[in-house]
């Protein structure tokens, strides 16, 4: 008989409703950048595609450089960690 050595859980959207935390992280990121935050429907569309693509759709006139792109992703990552308390099981 084969023994089970690992179990994988699909947390995001299955066991954990992360949409509130994701929305809050994006809103925080845009606030930190001094840019108006997109509406909730637009932010929901960010869930799935790569972050760089999502931000590029909202910040096209800023001509995001590599440094700016890194800054945006870092702000969002920090906000996600800070706001993770809003996750619901």
Biopython code that builds the backbone (N, CA, C, O; Angstrom):
import numpy as np
from Bio.PDB.StructureBuilder import StructureBuilder

atoms = [
    (1, "UNK", "N", (0.839, -1.176, 0.000)),
    (1, "UNK", "CA", (0.000, 0.000, 0.000)),
    (1, "UNK", "C", (0.889, 1.246, 0.000)),
    (1, "UNK", "O", (1.864, 1.315, 0.749)),
    (2, "UNK", "N", (0.558, 2.212, -0.824)),
    (2, "UNK", "CA", (1.318, 3.455, -0.913)),
    (2, "UNK", "C", (0.858, 4.413, 0.179)),
    (2, "UNK", "O", (-0.340, 4.620, 0.373)),
    (3, "UNK", "N", (1.813, 4.991, 0.885)),
    (3, "UNK", "CA", (1.446, 5.961, 1.919)),
    (3, "UNK", "C", (1.436, 7.370, 1.335)),
    (3, "UNK", "O", (2.198, 7.692, 0.423)),
    (4, "UNK", "N", (0.581, 8.173, 1.867)),
    (4, "UNK", "CA", (0.479, 9.565, 1.424)),
    (4, "UNK", "C", (1.546, 10.372, 2.144)),
    (4, "UNK", "O", (1.623, 10.353, 3.372)),
    (5, "UNK", "N", (2.366, 11.076, 1.385)),
    (5, "UNK", "CA", (3.439, 11.873, 1.982)),
    (5, "UNK", "C", (3.174, 13.365, 1.905)),
    (5, "UNK", "O", (3.785, 14.146, 2.635)),
    (6, "UNK", "N", (2.276, 13.761, 1.032)),
    (6, "UNK", "CA", (2.000, 15.192, 0.874)),
    (6, "UNK", "C", (0.539, 15.408, 0.506)),
    (6, "UNK", "O", (-0.090, 14.573, -0.144)),
    (7, "UNK", "N", (0.026, 16.536, 0.933)),
    (7, "UNK", "CA", (-1.327, 16.948, 0.557)),
    (7, "UNK", "C", (-1.243, 18.393, 0.102)),
    (7, "UNK", "O", (-0.645, 19.226, 0.783)),
    (8, "UNK", "N", (-1.833, 18.694, -1.037)),
    (8, "UNK", "CA", (-1.857, 20.055, -1.557)),
    (8, "UNK", "C", (-3.258, 20.627, -1.415)),
    (8, "UNK", "O", (-4.248, 19.945, -1.676)),
    (9, "UNK", "N", (-3.332, 21.870, -1.003)),
    (9, "UNK", "CA", (-4.607, 22.565, -0.889)),
    (9, "UNK", "C", (-4.608, 23.753, -1.836)),
    (9, "UNK", "O", (-3.615, 24.473, -1.938)),
    (10, "UNK", "N", (-5.706, 23.954, -2.518)),
    (10, "UNK", "CA", (-5.889, 25.144, -3.346)),
    (10, "UNK", "C", (-6.554, 26.184, -2.459)),
    (10, "UNK", "O", (-7.779, 26.212, -2.332)),
    (11, "UNK", "N", (-5.749, 27.035, -1.848)),
    (11, "UNK", "CA", (-6.282, 28.015, -0.905)),
    (11, "UNK", "C", (-7.008, 29.158, -1.589)),
    (11, "UNK", "O", (-8.150, 29.468, -1.248)),
    (12, "UNK", "N", (-6.361, 29.774, -2.537)),
    (12, "UNK", "CA", (-6.855, 31.005, -3.141)),
    (12, "UNK", "C", (-8.161, 30.777, -3.894)),
    (12, "UNK", "O", (-8.174, 30.172, -4.966)),
    (13, "UNK", "N", (-9.257, 31.269, -3.323)),
    (13, "UNK", "CA", (-10.555, 31.153, -3.966)),
    (13, "UNK", "C", (-11.275, 29.854, -3.671)),
    (13, "UNK", "O", (-12.441, 29.698, -4.033)),
    (14, "UNK", "N", (-10.601, 28.917, -3.020)),
    (14, "UNK", "CA", (-11.235, 27.646, -2.684)),
    (14, "UNK", "C", (-11.465, 27.559, -1.177)),
    (14, "UNK", "O", (-12.605, 27.495, -0.719)),
    (15, "UNK", "N", (-10.379, 27.558, -0.416)),
    (15, "UNK", "CA", (-10.493, 27.518, 1.038)),
    (15, "UNK", "C", (-10.454, 28.904, 1.664)),
    (15, "UNK", "O", (-10.921, 29.094, 2.787)),
    (16, "UNK", "N", (-9.907, 29.858, 0.953)),
    (16, "UNK", "CA", (-9.759, 31.221, 1.460)),
    (16, "UNK", "C", (-10.325, 32.200, 0.440)),
    (16, "UNK", "O", (-10.013, 32.128, -0.749)),
    (17, "UNK", "N", (-11.164, 33.117, 0.923)),
    (17, "UNK", "CA", (-11.659, 34.187, 0.052)),
    (17, "UNK", "C", (-10.642, 35.322, 0.112)),
    (17, "UNK", "O", (-10.686, 36.158, 1.015)),
    (18, "UNK", "N", (-9.739, 35.347, -0.840)),
    (18, "UNK", "CA", (-8.659, 36.337, -0.836)),
    (18, "UNK", "C", (-9.013, 37.603, -1.603)),
    (18, "UNK", "O", (-8.196, 38.522, -1.673)),
    (19, "UNK", "N", (-10.198, 37.675, -2.176)),
    (19, "UNK", "CA", (-10.545, 38.818, -3.025)),
    (19, "UNK", "C", (-10.525, 40.141, -2.267)),
    (19, "UNK", "O", (-10.120, 41.161, -2.823)),
    (20, "UNK", "N", (-10.953, 40.142, -1.016)),
    (20, "UNK", "CA", (-10.951, 41.382, -0.230)),
    (20, "UNK", "C", (-9.520, 41.854, 0.002)),
    (20, "UNK", "O", (-9.218, 43.036, -0.163)),
    (21, "UNK", "N", (-8.645, 40.937, 0.383)),
    (21, "UNK", "CA", (-7.245, 41.290, 0.605)),
    (21, "UNK", "C", (-6.571, 41.770, -0.666)),
    (21, "UNK", "O", (-5.783, 42.715, -0.633)),
    (22, "UNK", "N", (-6.875, 41.123, -1.791)),
    (22, "UNK", "CA", (-6.300, 41.532, -3.072)),
    (22, "UNK", "C", (-6.783, 42.926, -3.436)),
    (22, "UNK", "O", (-5.989, 43.772, -3.848)),
    (23, "UNK", "N", (-8.078, 43.173, -3.288)),
    (23, "UNK", "CA", (-8.633, 44.501, -3.587)),
    (23, "UNK", "C", (-7.967, 45.563, -2.718)),
    (23, "UNK", "O", (-7.568, 46.616, -3.215)),
    (24, "UNK", "N", (-7.848, 45.285, -1.415)),
    (24, "UNK", "CA", (-7.228, 46.251, -0.503)),
    (24, "UNK", "C", (-5.763, 46.502, -0.856)),
    (24, "UNK", "O", (-5.288, 47.635, -0.767)),
    (25, "UNK", "N", (-5.049, 45.457, -1.254)),
    (25, "UNK", "CA", (-3.638, 45.612, -1.624)),
    (25, "UNK", "C", (-3.490, 46.479, -2.873)),
    (25, "UNK", "O", (-2.614, 47.342, -2.925)),
    (26, "UNK", "N", (-4.340, 46.256, -3.880)),
    (26, "UNK", "CA", (-4.284, 47.087, -5.085)),
    (26, "UNK", "C", (-4.642, 48.537, -4.765)),
    (26, "UNK", "O", (-3.968, 49.459, -5.225)),
    (27, "UNK", "N", (-5.700, 48.741, -3.976)),
    (27, "UNK", "CA", (-6.112, 50.099, -3.609)),
    (27, "UNK", "C", (-4.985, 50.816, -2.879)),
    (27, "UNK", "O", (-4.698, 51.980, -3.159)),
    (28, "UNK", "N", (-4.349, 50.122, -1.944)),
    (28, "UNK", "CA", (-3.225, 50.691, -1.196)),
    (28, "UNK", "C", (-2.068, 51.045, -2.130)),
    (28, "UNK", "O", (-1.455, 52.104, -1.996)),
    (29, "UNK", "N", (-1.781, 50.164, -3.065)),
    (29, "UNK", "CA", (-0.677, 50.398, -4.002)),
    (29, "UNK", "C", (-0.914, 51.649, -4.830)),
    (29, "UNK", "O", (-0.021, 52.486, -4.958)),
    (30, "UNK", "N", (-2.108, 51.786, -5.392)),
    (30, "UNK", "CA", (-2.407, 52.972, -6.193)),
    (30, "UNK", "C", (-2.353, 54.237, -5.337)),
    (30, "UNK", "O", (-1.893, 55.280, -5.802)),
    (31, "UNK", "N", (-2.820, 54.150, -4.088)),
    (31, "UNK", "CA", (-2.752, 55.304, -3.183)),
    (31, "UNK", "C", (-1.298, 55.699, -2.942)),
    (31, "UNK", "O", (-0.960, 56.882, -2.985)),
    (32, "UNK", "N", (-0.435, 54.711, -2.688)),
    (32, "UNK", "CA", (0.991, 54.981, -2.466)),
    (32, "UNK", "C", (1.636, 55.633, -3.685)),
    (32, "UNK", "O", (2.549, 56.446, -3.549)),
    (33, "UNK", "N", (1.157, 55.274, -4.872)),
    (33, "UNK", "CA", (1.699, 55.844, -6.108)),
    (33, "UNK", "C", (1.103, 57.210, -6.425)),
    (33, "UNK", "O", (1.572, 57.897, -7.333)),
    (34, "UNK", "N", (0.065, 57.610, -5.676)),
    (34, "UNK", "CA", (-0.586, 58.886, -5.943)),
    (34, "UNK", "C", (-1.431, 58.857, -7.201)),
    (34, "UNK", "O", (-1.637, 59.884, -7.847)),
    (35, "UNK", "N", (-1.921, 57.671, -7.546)),
    (35, "UNK", "CA", (-2.713, 57.468, -8.761)),
    (35, "UNK", "C", (-4.110, 57.013, -8.345)),
    (35, "UNK", "O", (-4.237, 56.191, -7.437)),
    (36, "UNK", "N", (-5.158, 57.527, -8.984)),
    (36, "UNK", "CA", (-6.510, 57.066, -8.638)),
    (36, "UNK", "C", (-6.641, 55.551, -8.821)),
    (36, "UNK", "O", (-6.181, 54.989, -9.815)),
    (37, "UNK", "N", (-7.267, 54.917, -7.858)),
    (37, "UNK", "CA", (-7.452, 53.467, -7.927)),
    (37, "UNK", "C", (-8.585, 53.131, -8.891)),
    (37, "UNK", "O", (-9.602, 53.825, -8.919)),
    (38, "UNK", "N", (-8.417, 52.077, -9.676)),
    (38, "UNK", "CA", (-9.503, 51.647, -10.562)),
    (38, "UNK", "C", (-10.702, 51.158, -9.742)),
    (38, "UNK", "O", (-10.583, 50.905, -8.543)),
    (39, "UNK", "N", (-11.843, 51.028, -10.395)),
    (39, "UNK", "CA", (-13.031, 50.533, -9.698)),
    (39, "UNK", "C", (-12.876, 49.046, -9.364)),
    (39, "UNK", "O", (-11.972, 48.369, -9.854)),
    (40, "UNK", "N", (-13.785, 48.563, -8.517)),
    (40, "UNK", "CA", (-13.706, 47.180, -8.030)),
    (40, "UNK", "C", (-13.763, 46.161, -9.170)),
    (40, "UNK", "O", (-13.080, 45.139, -9.113)),
    (41, "UNK", "N", (-14.563, 46.422, -10.196)),
    (41, "UNK", "CA", (-14.673, 45.485, -11.323)),
    (41, "UNK", "C", (-13.329, 45.352, -12.044)),
    (41, "UNK", "O", (-12.926, 44.250, -12.414)),
    (42, "UNK", "N", (-12.641, 46.479, -12.243)),
    (42, "UNK", "CA", (-11.330, 46.452, -12.900)),
    (42, "UNK", "C", (-10.328, 45.676, -12.054)),
    (42, "UNK", "O", (-9.560, 44.866, -12.573)),
    (43, "UNK", "N", (-10.343, 45.929, -10.746)),
    (43, "UNK", "CA", (-9.418, 45.229, -9.849)),
    (43, "UNK", "C", (-9.698, 43.728, -9.857)),
    (43, "UNK", "O", (-8.759, 42.933, -9.827)),
    (44, "UNK", "N", (-10.969, 43.324, -9.897)),
    (44, "UNK", "CA", (-11.289, 41.889, -9.984)),
    (44, "UNK", "C", (-10.659, 41.276, -11.232)),
    (44, "UNK", "O", (-10.241, 40.118, -11.214)),
    (45, "UNK", "N", (-10.591, 42.048, -12.311)),
    (45, "UNK", "CA", (-9.972, 41.571, -13.545)),
    (45, "UNK", "C", (-8.471, 41.379, -13.425)),
    (45, "UNK", "O", (-7.863, 40.696, -14.250)),
    (46, "UNK", "N", (-7.864, 41.981, -12.396)),
    (46, "UNK", "CA", (-6.428, 41.824, -12.153)),
    (46, "UNK", "C", (-6.108, 40.460, -11.555)),
    (46, "UNK", "O", (-4.962, 40.015, -11.605)),
    (47, "UNK", "N", (-7.104, 39.799, -10.996)),
    (47, "UNK", "CA", (-6.881, 38.529, -10.310)),
    (47, "UNK", "C", (-6.711, 37.427, -11.345)),
    (47, "UNK", "O", (-7.678, 36.992, -11.971)),
    (48, "UNK", "N", (-5.494, 36.988, -11.515)),
    (48, "UNK", "CA", (-5.196, 35.933, -12.480)),
    (48, "UNK", "C", (-4.041, 36.296, -13.389)),
    (48, "UNK", "O", (-3.008, 35.626, -13.369)),
    (49, "UNK", "N", (-4.194, 37.362, -14.200)),
    (49, "UNK", "CA", (-3.094, 37.732, -15.099)),
    (49, "UNK", "C", (-1.864, 38.201, -14.309)),
    (49, "UNK", "O", (-1.983, 38.550, -13.134)),
    (50, "UNK", "N", (-0.695, 38.212, -14.939)),
    (50, "UNK", "CA", (0.506, 38.725, -14.262)),
    (50, "UNK", "C", (0.304, 40.175, -13.808)),
    (50, "UNK", "O", (-0.330, 40.968, -14.502)),
    (51, "UNK", "N", (0.844, 40.505, -12.648)),
    (51, "UNK", "CA", (0.681, 41.852, -12.093)),
    (51, "UNK", "C", (1.197, 42.933, -13.025)),
    (51, "UNK", "O", (0.591, 43.999, -13.138)),
    (52, "UNK", "N", (2.300, 42.668, -13.688)),
    (52, "UNK", "CA", (2.863, 43.680, -14.587)),
    (52, "UNK", "C", (1.866, 44.045, -15.676)),
    (52, "UNK", "O", (1.748, 45.215, -16.039)),
    (53, "UNK", "N", (1.157, 43.070, -16.195)),
    (53, "UNK", "CA", (0.150, 43.340, -17.228)),
    (53, "UNK", "C", (-0.996, 44.159, -16.662)),
    (53, "UNK", "O", (-1.473, 45.099, -17.298)),
    (54, "UNK", "N", (-1.434, 43.798, -15.463)),
    (54, "UNK", "CA", (-2.545, 44.511, -14.840)),
    (54, "UNK", "C", (-2.201, 45.971, -14.589)),
    (54, "UNK", "O", (-2.979, 46.863, -14.926)),
    (55, "UNK", "N", (-1.040, 46.213, -13.997)),
    (55, "UNK", "CA", (-0.651, 47.596, -13.728)),
    (55, "UNK", "C", (-0.427, 48.374, -15.017)),
    (55, "UNK", "O", (-0.742, 49.562, -15.082)),
    (56, "UNK", "N", (0.102, 47.735, -16.022)),
    (56, "UNK", "CA", (0.349, 48.424, -17.294)),
    (56, "UNK", "C", (-0.947, 48.921, -17.923)),
    (56, "UNK", "O", (-0.946, 49.941, -18.611)),
    (57, "UNK", "N", (-2.057, 48.212, -17.696)),
    (57, "UNK", "CA", (-3.332, 48.660, -18.261)),
    (57, "UNK", "C", (-3.844, 49.919, -17.583)),
    (57, "UNK", "O", (-4.602, 50.683, -18.180)),
    (58, "UNK", "N", (-3.436, 50.139, -16.343)),
    (58, "UNK", "CA", (-3.907, 51.312, -15.602)),
    (58, "UNK", "C", (-2.898, 52.447, -15.578)),
    (58, "UNK", "O", (-3.252, 53.583, -15.261)),
    (59, "UNK", "N", (-1.660, 52.159, -15.906)),
    (59, "UNK", "CA", (-0.612, 53.171, -15.843)),
    (59, "UNK", "C", (0.120, 53.321, -17.173)),
    (59, "UNK", "O", (1.338, 53.495, -17.168)),
    (60, "UNK", "N", (-0.574, 53.259, -18.315)),
    (60, "UNK", "CA", (0.149, 53.284, -19.594)),
    (60, "UNK", "C", (0.909, 54.573, -19.836)),
    (60, "UNK", "O", (2.002, 54.539, -20.402)),
    (61, "UNK", "N", (0.364, 55.704, -19.426)),
    (61, "UNK", "CA", (1.035, 56.969, -19.709)),
    (61, "UNK", "C", (2.265, 57.188, -18.837)),
    (61, "UNK", "O", (3.049, 58.104, -19.087)),
    (62, "UNK", "N", (2.437, 56.365, -17.834)),
    (62, "UNK", "CA", (3.598, 56.513, -16.956)),
    (62, "UNK", "C", (4.833, 55.828, -17.540)),
    (62, "UNK", "O", (5.932, 55.962, -17.000)),
    (63, "UNK", "N", (4.654, 55.091, -18.647)),
    (63, "UNK", "CA", (5.783, 54.396, -19.277)),
    (63, "UNK", "C", (6.623, 53.703, -18.210)),
    (63, "UNK", "O", (7.758, 54.101, -17.944)),
    (64, "UNK", "N", (6.070, 52.691, -17.618)),
    (64, "UNK", "CA", (6.690, 52.028, -16.476)),
    (64, "UNK", "C", (8.083, 51.488, -16.819)),
    (64, "UNK", "O", (8.232, 50.608, -17.666)),
    (65, "UNK", "N", (9.085, 52.029, -16.150)),
    (65, "UNK", "CA", (10.459, 51.546, -16.305)),
    (65, "UNK", "C", (10.642, 50.303, -15.433)),
    (65, "UNK", "O", (9.765, 49.968, -14.636)),
    (66, "UNK", "N", (11.753, 49.636, -15.580)),
    (66, "UNK", "CA", (12.029, 48.461, -14.751)),
    (66, "UNK", "C", (12.043, 48.837, -13.272)),
    (66, "UNK", "O", (11.524, 48.093, -12.440)),
    (67, "UNK", "N", (12.629, 49.978, -12.943)),
    (67, "UNK", "CA", (12.683, 50.418, -11.549)),
    (67, "UNK", "C", (11.291, 50.699, -11.019)),
    (67, "UNK", "O", (10.949, 50.277, -9.915)),
    (68, "UNK", "N", (10.486, 51.410, -11.797)),
    (68, "UNK", "CA", (9.120, 51.717, -11.374)),
    (68, "UNK", "C", (8.297, 50.435, -11.253)),
    (68, "UNK", "O", (7.512, 50.289, -10.316)),
    (69, "UNK", "N", (8.470, 49.520, -12.182)),
    (69, "UNK", "CA", (7.741, 48.249, -12.141)),
    (69, "UNK", "C", (8.097, 47.491, -10.866)),
    (69, "UNK", "O", (7.218, 46.948, -10.197)),
    (70, "UNK", "N", (9.375, 47.453, -10.533)),
    (70, "UNK", "CA", (9.812, 46.777, -9.309)),
    (70, "UNK", "C", (9.197, 47.456, -8.087)),
    (70, "UNK", "O", (8.748, 46.782, -7.160)),
    (71, "UNK", "N", (9.176, 48.789, -8.085)),
    (71, "UNK", "CA", (8.605, 49.539, -6.966)),
    (71, "UNK", "C", (7.129, 49.220, -6.794)),
    (71, "UNK", "O", (6.669, 48.971, -5.679)),
    (72, "UNK", "N", (6.386, 49.227, -7.895)),
    (72, "UNK", "CA", (4.955, 48.920, -7.846)),
    (72, "UNK", "C", (4.728, 47.521, -7.284)),
    (72, "UNK", "O", (3.892, 47.335, -6.400)),
    (73, "UNK", "N", (5.457, 46.550, -7.787)),
    (73, "UNK", "CA", (5.282, 45.178, -7.322)),
    (73, "UNK", "C", (5.685, 45.021, -5.863)),
    (73, "UNK", "O", (5.069, 44.246, -5.131)),
    (74, "UNK", "N", (6.712, 45.745, -5.433)),
    (74, "UNK", "CA", (7.148, 45.687, -4.038)),
    (74, "UNK", "C", (6.100, 46.297, -3.120)),
    (74, "UNK", "O", (5.786, 45.727, -2.075)),
    (75, "UNK", "N", (5.553, 47.451, -3.495)),
    (75, "UNK", "CA", (4.502, 48.089, -2.690)),
    (75, "UNK", "C", (3.321, 47.147, -2.551)),
    (75, "UNK", "O", (2.793, 46.959, -1.455)),
    (76, "UNK", "N", (2.904, 46.551, -3.671)),
    (76, "UNK", "CA", (1.747, 45.665, -3.639)),
    (76, "UNK", "C", (2.020, 44.427, -2.797)),
    (76, "UNK", "O", (1.150, 43.983, -2.047)),
    (77, "UNK", "N", (3.209, 43.872, -2.912)),
    (77, "UNK", "CA", (3.566, 42.681, -2.133)),
    (77, "UNK", "C", (3.541, 42.999, -0.635)),
    (77, "UNK", "O", (3.016, 42.216, 0.157)),
    (78, "UNK", "N", (4.104, 44.142, -0.249)),
    (78, "UNK", "CA", (4.097, 44.533, 1.163)),
    (78, "UNK", "C", (2.676, 44.772, 1.649)),
    (78, "UNK", "O", (2.324, 44.382, 2.762)),
    (79, "UNK", "N", (1.859, 45.410, 0.818)),
    (79, "UNK", "CA", (0.466, 45.657, 1.189)),
    (79, "UNK", "C", (-0.284, 44.342, 1.352)),
    (79, "UNK", "O", (-1.101, 44.205, 2.263)),
    (80, "UNK", "N", (-0.021, 43.388, 0.492)),
    (80, "UNK", "CA", (-0.678, 42.076, 0.585)),
    (80, "UNK", "C", (-0.350, 41.405, 1.907)),
    (80, "UNK", "O", (-1.225, 40.839, 2.562)),
    (81, "UNK", "N", (0.901, 41.473, 2.288)),
    (81, "UNK", "CA", (1.319, 40.850, 3.540)),
    (81, "UNK", "C", (0.671, 41.557, 4.725)),
    (81, "UNK", "O", (0.191, 40.909, 5.656)),
    (82, "UNK", "N", (0.658, 42.882, 4.688)),
    (82, "UNK", "CA", (0.096, 43.668, 5.784)),
    (82, "UNK", "C", (-1.411, 43.475, 5.893)),
    (82, "UNK", "O", (-1.958, 43.413, 6.994)),
    (83, "UNK", "N", (-2.074, 43.381, 4.756)),
    (83, "UNK", "CA", (-3.529, 43.309, 4.737)),
    (83, "UNK", "C", (-4.064, 41.883, 4.750)),
    (83, "UNK", "O", (-5.270, 41.677, 4.619)),
    (84, "UNK", "N", (-3.196, 40.908, 4.904)),
    (84, "UNK", "CA", (-3.646, 39.514, 4.856)),
    (84, "UNK", "C", (-4.617, 39.177, 5.976)),
    (84, "UNK", "O", (-5.294, 38.151, 5.915)),
    (85, "UNK", "N", (-4.695, 40.014, 6.987)),
    (85, "UNK", "CA", (-5.636, 39.756, 8.080)),
    (85, "UNK", "C", (-7.086, 39.879, 7.623)),
    (85, "UNK", "O", (-7.996, 39.460, 8.338)),
    (86, "UNK", "N", (-7.311, 40.449, 6.441)),
    (86, "UNK", "CA", (-8.684, 40.584, 5.946)),
    (86, "UNK", "C", (-9.178, 39.327, 5.239)),
    (86, "UNK", "O", (-10.310, 39.296, 4.757)),
    (87, "UNK", "N", (-8.347, 38.292, 5.171)),
    (87, "UNK", "CA", (-8.766, 37.037, 4.538)),
    (87, "UNK", "C", (-9.796, 36.327, 5.401)),
    (87, "UNK", "O", (-9.704, 36.326, 6.629)),
    (88, "UNK", "N", (-10.773, 35.726, 4.746)),
    (88, "UNK", "CA", (-11.796, 34.969, 5.464)),
    (88, "UNK", "C", (-11.733, 33.508, 5.049)),
    (88, "UNK", "O", (-11.606, 33.186, 3.867)),
    (89, "UNK", "N", (-11.823, 32.645, 6.028)),
    (89, "UNK", "CA", (-11.868, 31.198, 5.741)),
    (89, "UNK", "C", (-13.299, 30.756, 5.577)),
    (89, "UNK", "O", (-13.556, 29.578, 5.331)),
]
sb = StructureBuilder()
sb.init_structure("model")
sb.init_model(0)
sb.init_chain("A")
sb.init_seg("    ")
for serial, (resi, resn, name, xyz) in enumerate(atoms, 1):
    if name == "N":
        sb.init_residue(resn, " ", resi, " ")
    sb.init_atom(name, np.array(xyz, "f"), 0.0, 1.0, " ", f" {name:<3s}", serial, name[0])
structure = sb.get_structure()
